[in-house]
Amino acid sequence: MDFASLIGSSPEQLSIAQRRALTGQWGAYLLYTPQNLALRQIEAIGPTVADCAAQLRQRGLNPTEYEYLPFTPAY
């Protein structure tokens, strides 16, 4: 599966097949603050938090402004 196509997607709207494919991967999400009112969108996907942070850096984003959560199996 091309994970890059899921960047910008809401994790709640992923299909079961997409969730299964993402199981074991990590996702990066912009931290919500009252100043940015961030919507929950996938900003990076990788096998480790470090990989997600590297993807964010490549896009000129600050990895410390993101939270990293593992994708869990869809039941």
Buried (B, 14 or more C-beta within 10 A) or exposed (E): EEBEEBBEBEBEEBEEEBBEBBEEBBBBBBEEEEEEEBEEBBBBBBEEBEBBBEBBEEEEBEBEBBEBBEBEEBE
